[in-house]
């Protein structure tokens, strides 16, 4: 459930600060953040089939086409909110044109609308409300359980495709879809940082990686399963754990002061790689960043000035040539809470940057 009153307060502050009369959201994740529902038919589309608009003073409206209007009104909008739905015939106007015809101005939108300013919704949604966090805790645990249930049954002869199919089924059984499912066996995981599944057998070990989604919220995690692991795997896995823990510690520190940026966290990540004996490894893969209502709200880079927000979710995902450490965590100025923790997977206690946290261990079977 979305806290509509909380969303309304955020948007009122936004309209007042920017001088807008309205703000519109049609990107699927932004629509979900605002309403708790889905606005898409084609899951691959950047823009959905409906736009939710806030016009100030408690006035909400949804604009769509005649195909989707009845379903969206009945199934996708919060019952406690009186939100009008307006529709044009599907052949008469694009979504942007329909919104432009109805929106007061000046206004902003997160998609292309004639006459309206462009809006990046990340700035509005990256800090999580209490209801967001409650939903995230449930989602994170269920994602971890779904992934780990599959992982415990893996065998060396299983193919990456078979494992990926099992992951999608396990997640779907919990009403969770997965924009990203990567599976790398021992032949491919050391070669590729993004091992998209193939018909190769797992072999000696496997990396299992997902970014999963429900209600617009995204949860990322990686688990490692070993059958006859190469001798280097343990050291590289522990190095990745230390880098991730250092990233979380730096995120907590940056969240507790004014002006902390993603670039500050990235500097700590780079130092952690060097201290672990893998200097420069960060160049071979992105390191993750803020998450929530997108797989990554932003990716950290060495010079990134994206602000580190407190009460927000982060998914750092360092890799060390065949090893990876990744979970989704809620970070405040005082604490780090791992959300994708089932409590049923073996862990290692890792300390870095003044933070001590349990990180998923390699499961041998």
Secondary structure, DSSP 8 states (H G I E B T S, - for coil): ---HHHHHHHHHHHHHHHT-SEEEE-SHHHHHHHHSS---SSTT-SS-S-EEEE-STT-EEEEEETTTHHHHHHHTS-TTS--EEEEE-TTT--HHHHHHHH--SSEEESS--TT-EE--THHHHSB--HHHHHHHHHHHHHHHHHHHHHHTT--TT-BHHHHHHHHHHHHHTTT-EEEEEEEEETTTTTT-SS-B--S-B-TTEEEEEEEEEETTEEEEEEEEEESS--TTHHHHHHHHHHHHHHHHHHHHHHHTSTT-BHHHHHHHHHHHHHHTT-TTGGGGS--EEEESSSS-SEE--TT---B--SSEEEEE--B-SS-B----EEE-SS-EEESS--S-S-EEEEEETTEEEEEE--EE-
